[in-house]
Amino acid sequence: MASPHDITKATNTYDRFIGSLKWIVPLLAIIALVVVILISE
């Protein structure tokens, strides 16, 4: 099994990943919306 140190490191990595997604997903949605608007014109 994984040692507690590995679990702590994995948890920190996961928290940073989720924190990044909170910014990346809305940003990509806005970019996609702009592209769709430009294409539809």
N, C-alpha and C positions, 0 to 999 in steps of 0.2 A: 504494500500500500504506500501511498505518497506520504512523505513526512509532513508535519505541520508547517514547516518553512515553505515547502512547495505549495501548500494550500494557500498560505498567506500571499505568496507571490502571484499565484493564479488569480486570487480574488482582487488584488490591486490591478492587475492587467485587465480583468473583466470590468472593473469599475471605470477605468479609463476608456475602455472600448465603448461602453454604454454611454458615458458622458460625451464622447465624440459623436456617437450616433444621434444624440439629441440635437446637435447642431447640423450634422451632415444631411440627415433625412429631410428636414424642412428646406434646407438650401437647395438640395436636388429637386425637390417638389417645385420650388419657385422657378428654378432654371427650366424645368420641363414645361411649366405653365407658360413661361415667356416664349419658348420655342413653339409650342402649340398655337399661341396667339399669332406669332409671326407667320407661321405656315398657313393659318386659316385666312389671312388677309389677302 
